[in-house]
């Protein structure tokens, strides 16, 4: 129901803003641009889905090998002490635990192409436990918020964009992004836990938090000692080695368990095609809504309004130039990337706005895109508080990005 209101609001606001531009500014091309944006974004939605088909086929095929060989079940049993606290409604040892772990691991390594198929696989398994097939369950909401909060250890793509835009030190945003995405994820998990009555003050969760803290400390230590020039190369190498290692591990494990890995792969790959087709309507709906909202100029008005309010309060407004990227990231990943690149191009990759745009982009993930794709893949129409919790995590990420950017770059 929330998505229904938000989607409708995109069109109503876009129409009102466009009408004002026509009447008061004489912009006779605005409605042509709006209509063209609907065609372009519809095509983009189909192309995204088409592009996902091969990737979905590959990773769902690999996951099917893991399922038939028992590897997913083994991961589920290993993760039970922690995941049973975060997902108390999932039975112990259920395959969904393993799929969730694989998805979150791929996200943390910045392996977006691998993370999406694994996430869709996890969502399908969670749907099998769902007594009301059109309504999101508690585990689904927790899983979605963990994805939308976008915890990432190594922001490879952002550092790559900075290098292409001529940044003197493309990896200077590494630690700020690590801090902001951690804040976003923690706030998202706490928000969902409060909504669902989950007690996070228990030994397994606190132990996990401590281990994550030590890991982050070690990662930052390596970052300082390896040097900024080498961190991008090493992070890309490690991520790719892990990715290929996962594929090889699943295949070898399957052979060891005497599974016909080729037939299992083909069986899983078939699901990739049907899943890609199933998400097309949901992608078209949201990408069109986002496109008209942005094309109408509503996003620019929102940012200008925030700048005026902040200025009236006597607060420094230097961060406002990065807000379009911060706000767009909840709506569209490609749109946020475009705005981030525009900010670096206009103000400079090493400017405060250029750096903060990168930090804001890495603070969390594309909430509405993930909701549309993941819930759409299993036919969820009643999202309950998933949108609210996801946006709370996004807001925390934006605030953290502003504060951290001032501490590191201003």
C-alpha positions in Angstrom: 0.0 0.0 0.0 2.9 2.4 0.8 4.5 1.8 -2.6 1.1 2.5 -4.2 1.0 6.0 -2.6 4.6 6.8 -3.3 4.4 5.7 -7.0 1.2 7.8 -7.4 2.8 10.8 -5.7 5.7 10.7 -8.3 3.3 11.3 -11.1 1.1 13.8 -9.3 4.0 15.9 -8.2 5.7 15.7 -11.6 2.5 16.9 -13.3 2.1 19.8 -10.9 5.7 20.9 -11.2 5.6 20.6 -15.0 2.3 22.5 -15.2 3.9 25.4 -13.1 6.9 25.4 -15.4 4.6 25.7 -18.5 2.4 28.4 -17.0 4.9 30.6 -15.2 8.1 29.9 -17.1 6.7 29.3 -20.6 8.6 26.0 -20.8 6.6 24.5 -23.7 8.9 21.5 -24.0 8.5 20.1 -20.5 5.6 17.8 -21.2 7.4 16.5 -24.3 10.3 15.7 -22.1 8.1 14.0 -19.5 6.6 11.8 -22.1 10.0 11.0 -23.7 11.3 10.1 -20.2 8.5 7.5 -19.8 9.5 5.8 -23.1 13.2 6.0 -22.3 12.8 4.6 -18.7 10.5 1.8 -19.9 13.2 0.8 -22.4 15.8 1.0 -19.7 13.8 -1.2 -17.4 13.5 -3.9 -20.1 17.2 -3.6 -20.9 18.1 -4.0 -17.2 15.9 -7.1 -16.9 17.3 -8.5 -20.2 20.9 -7.8 -18.9 20.0 -9.7 -15.7 18.8 -12.8 -17.5 22.3 -14.2 -18.2 23.6 -13.3 -14.7 20.5 -14.8 -13.1 20.9 -18.0 -15.1 24.5 -18.3 -14.1 24.1 -17.7 -10.3 20.8 -19.5 -9.9 22.5 -22.4 -11.6 25.4 -22.3 -9.2 23.0 -22.0 -6.3 21.1 -25.1 -7.5 24.3 -27.1 -7.4 24.8 -25.8 -3.8 21.3 -26.8 -2.9 21.5 -30.3 -4.3 24.9 -31.0 -2.9 23.8 -29.9 0.6 26.2 -26.9 0.8 23.5 -24.4 1.3 22.1 -26.5 4.2 25.6 -26.6 5.7 25.9 -22.8 5.6 22.4 -22.5 7.1 23.4 -24.7 10.1 26.7 -22.8 10.6 24.9 -19.4 10.6 22.0 -20.5 12.8 23.3 -19.0 16.1 23.3 -15.5 14.6 20.7 -15.5 11.9 18.1 -17.2 14.1 18.3 -14.0 16.3 17.9 -11.7 13.3 15.4 -13.9 11.5 13.5 -15.7 14.4 10.6 -16.7 12.1 12.9 -18.8 9.8 13.2 -22.4 10.9 16.7 -23.5 12.0 18.7 -25.0 9.1 16.4 -23.7 6.4 18.1 -23.2 3.0 17.1 -19.5 3.0 19.8 -18.9 5.7 22.5 -19.9 3.3 21.1 -17.9 0.4 20.8 -14.8 2.6 24.4 -15.2 3.7 25.6 -15.6 0.1 23.7 -12.5 -0.9 25.0 -10.3 2.0 28.6 -11.5 1.4 28.4 -10.6 -2.3 27.0 -7.2 -1.4 29.8 -6.5 1.1 32.4 -7.3 -1.5 30.7 -5.0 -4.0 29.8 -7.9 -6.3 26.4 -6.5 -7.4 26.0 -8.9 -10.4 26.3 -11.9 -8.0 24.3 -10.4 -5.2 21.1 -9.9 -7.1 20.5 -13.5 -8.2 21.4 -14.7 -4.7 19.0 -12.2 -3.2 16.2 -13.3 -5.5 16.9 -16.9 -4.6 16.7 -16.1 -0.9 13.5 -14.2 -1.5 11.9 -17.1 -3.3 12.8 -19.4 -0.4 11.4 -16.9 2.1 8.2 -16.8 0.1 7.8 -20.6 0.5 7.5 -19.9 4.3 5.0 -17.1 3.8 1.4 -18.0 4.7 0.1 -14.8 3.0 1.7 -14.8 -0.4 0.9 -11.1 -1.2 2.2 -9.7 2.2 5.8 -9.3 3.2 6.9 -11.3 6.2 9.2 -10.2 9.1 12.2 -12.1 7.6 11.6 -10.6 4.2 11.6 -7.0 5.7 14.8 -7.6 7.7 16.4 -9.1 4.6 15.3 -6.2 2.4 16.6 -3.6 4.8 20.0 -5.4 5.1 20.2 -5.0 1.3 18.9 -1.5 1.0 21.2 -0.2 3.7 24.0 -1.4 1.4 26.8 -2.5 3.8 29.9 -2.6 1.6 33.4 -3.2 2.6 35.2 -2.2 -0.6 33.4 0.4 -2.9 35.2 -0.6 -6.1 32.9 1.0 -8.6 33.0 4.4 -6.8 36.7 4.4 -6.6 36.8 3.5 -10.3 34.6 6.5 -11.2 36.8 8.8 -9.1 39.9 7.6 -11.0 38.2 8.2 -14.3 37.2 11.7 -13.2 40.9 12.5 -12.4 40.9 12.4 -8.6 44.4 12.7 -7.2 43.6 9.9 -4.7 40.6 7.9 -5.9 40.6 5.8 -2.7 40.3 8.8 -0.3 36.6 8.0 0.2 37.2 4.5 1.3 37.2 5.0 5.0 34.3 7.6 5.0 32.1 5.2 2.9 33.0 2.3 5.2 31.8 4.4 8.2 28.7 5.7 6.7 27.5 2.4 5.2 28.0 0.8 8.6 25.9 3.5 10.3 23.2 3.0 7.7 23.1 -0.7 8.2 23.1 -0.6 12.0 20.3 2.0 12.1 18.3 -0.1 9.6 18.7 -3.3 11.6 17.8 -1.5 14.8 14.7 0.1 13.2 13.5 -3.3 11.9 14.3 -5.0 15.3 12.2 -2.4 17.2 9.3 -2.8 14.7 9.4 -6.6 15.0 10.3 -6.8 18.7 13.7 -8.5 18.1 16.1 -8.4 21.0 19.6 -7.6 19.7 21.3 -7.7 23.1 22.3 -11.3 23.1 25.7 -13.0 23.0 25.7 -14.2 19.3 24.7 -10.7 18.0 27.1 -8.8 20.2 29.9 -11.3 19.3 29.2 -10.7 15.6 29.3 -6.9 16.1 32.6 -7.3 17.9 34.0 -9.4 15.1 32.8 -6.9 12.4 34.4 -4.1 14.4 37.7 -5.9 14.5 37.5 -6.8 10.8 36.8 -3.1 10.0 39.8 -2.1 12.2 42.0 -4.5 10.4 40.7 -3.4 7.0 41.5 0.2 7.8 45.0 -0.8 9.1 45.7 -2.5 5.8 44.3 0.5 3.9 46.8 2.8 5.7 49.8 0.5 5.2 49.1 -0.6 1.7 48.6 2.9 0.5 45.9 4.5 -1.4 47.3 3.6 -4.8 47.4 -0.1 -4.1 44.1 -0.5 -2.3 42.0 -0.4 -5.5 44.1 -3.0 -7.2 44.2 -5.3 -4.2 40.5 -4.9 -3.4 39.5 -5.8 -7.0 41.8 -8.8 -7.1 40.5 -10.1 -3.8 36.9 -9.7 -4.8 37.4 -11.5 -8.1 39.4 -14.3 -6.5 36.6 -14.8 -3.9 33.9 -14.7 -6.6 35.6 -17.3 -8.8 36.5 -19.3 -5.8 32.8 -19.5 -4.8 31.9 -20.9 -8.2 34.7 -23.5 -8.1 33.9 -24.5 -4.6 30.2 -25.1 -5.4 31.1 -27.2 -8.4 33.8 -29.3 -6.6 31.6 -29.8 -3.6 28.8 -31.0 -5.9 31.2 -33.5 -7.6 32.4 -34.7 -4.2 28.8 -35.3 -3.1 28.2 -37.2 -6.4 25.8 -34.6 -7.9 25.4 -34.2 -11.6 26.6 -30.6 -11.5 25.8 -29.9 -15.2 22.2 -31.0 -15.0 21.8 -29.2 -11.6 23.2 -26.0 -13.1 20.9 -26.2 -16.1 17.9 -26.8 -13.9 18.7 -23.7 -11.8 19.6 -21.6 -14.8 16.1 -22.1 -16.2 14.7 -20.3 -13.2 16.9 -17.3 -14.0 15.0 -16.6 -17.2 11.5 -16.8 -15.7 12.6 -14.6 -12.8 14.0 -12.0 -15.1 10.7 -11.9 -17.1 8.7 -11.7 -13.9 10.3 -8.6 -12.6 9.9 -6.5 -15.8 6.5 -4.9 -14.9 7.8 -3.9 -11.5 10.9 -2.3 -12.9 9.0 -0.5 -15.6 6.5 0.9 -13.0 9.2 2.4 -10.7 11.7 3.5 -13.2 9.0 5.4 -15.1 7.8 7.0 -11.9 11.3 8.0 -10.9 12.1 9.3 -14.4 9.1 11.7 -14.5 9.8 12.9 -11.0 13.3 13.8 -11.9 12.6 15.2 -15.4 9.9 17.5 -14.1 12.4 19.3 -12.0 10.8 18.2 -8.7 14.1 16.9 -7.4 15.8 20.3 -8.1 13.0 22.1 -6.2 13.4 19.8 -3.3 17.1 20.4 -3.1 16.7 24.2 -3.4 14.1 24.1 -0.6 16.5 22.3 1.7 19.3 24.8 0.9 17.0 27.7 1.8 15.9 26.2 5.0 19.4 25.2 6.1 20.6 28.7 5.2 17.9 30.3 7.3 19.1 28.3 10.2 22.6 29.7 9.9 24.1 26.3 9.0 26.8 25.9 6.4 25.3 25.0 3.0 28.4 23.6 1.3 27.0 20.1 1.4 23.8 20.9 -0.6 25.5 20.4 -3.9 25.9 16.7 -3.0 22.3 16.3 -1.9 20.9 15.3 -5.4 23.2 12.2 -5.3 22.2 11.5 -1.7 18.5 11.7 -2.5 18.6 10.0 -5.8 20.4 6.9 -4.5 17.2 5.7 -2.8 15.4 5.9 -6.1 17.8 4.9 -8.8 21.4 3.5 -8.7 22.2 4.6 -12.3 20.6 8.0 -11.6 22.7 8.4 -8.5 25.9 7.4 -10.4 25.1 10.0 -13.0 24.6 12.7 -10.5 27.7 11.7 -8.7 29.7 11.9 -11.9 28.1 15.3 -12.7 29.1 16.6 -9.3 32.7 15.6 -9.8 32.7 17.0 -13.3 31.1 20.4 -12.3 32.9 20.9 -9.0 36.0 18.7 -9.4 36.7 15.2 -8.2 38.8 16.4 -5.3 36.3 19.2 -4.2 34.3 18.9 -1.1 31.0 18.4 -3.1 32.7 15.9 -5.4 34.0 13.8 -2.5 30.8 14.0 -0.5 28.8 12.9 -3.5 30.9 9.8 -3.6 30.5 9.2 0.2 26.7 9.8 -0.1 26.4 7.4 -3.0 28.2 4.6 -1.0 26.2 5.2 2.2 23.3 3.0 1.3 21.7 1.2 -1.7 18.8 1.9 -4.0 15.8 1.2 -1.7 13.0 1.4 -4.2 14.8 -0.5 -6.9 15.6 -3.4 -4.6 12.0 -3.3 -3.2 10.6 -3.4 -6.7 12.9 -6.2 -7.9 12.9 -8.5 -4.8 9.3 -8.1 -3.9 8.2 -8.2 -7.5 10.0 -11.5 -8.1 7.7 -13.2 -5.7 4.5 -11.2 -6.1 4.6 -9.2 -2.8 2.2 -6.2 -3.0 1.8 -5.4 0.7 5.2 -4.3 1.9 4.1 -3.4 5.5 6.9 -1.3 7.1 9.7 -2.3 4.7 9.7 1.1 2.9 9.7 3.0 6.2 12.6 1.0 7.7 14.5 1.2 4.4 14.1 5.0 4.3 15.1 5.4 7.9 18.4 3.6 7.0 18.8 5.8 4.0 18.3 9.0 6.1 20.8 7.8 8.6 23.3 7.2 5.7 22.7 10.7 4.4 23.2 12.3 7.8 26.3 10.2 8.4 27.7 11.1 4.9 27.3 14.8 5.7 28.9 14.6 9.1 31.8 12.3 8.0 32.5 14.3 4.9 32.9 17.5 7.0 35.2 15.6 9.3 37.4 14.2 6.5 37.3 16.7 3.7 36.0 20.2 4.7 
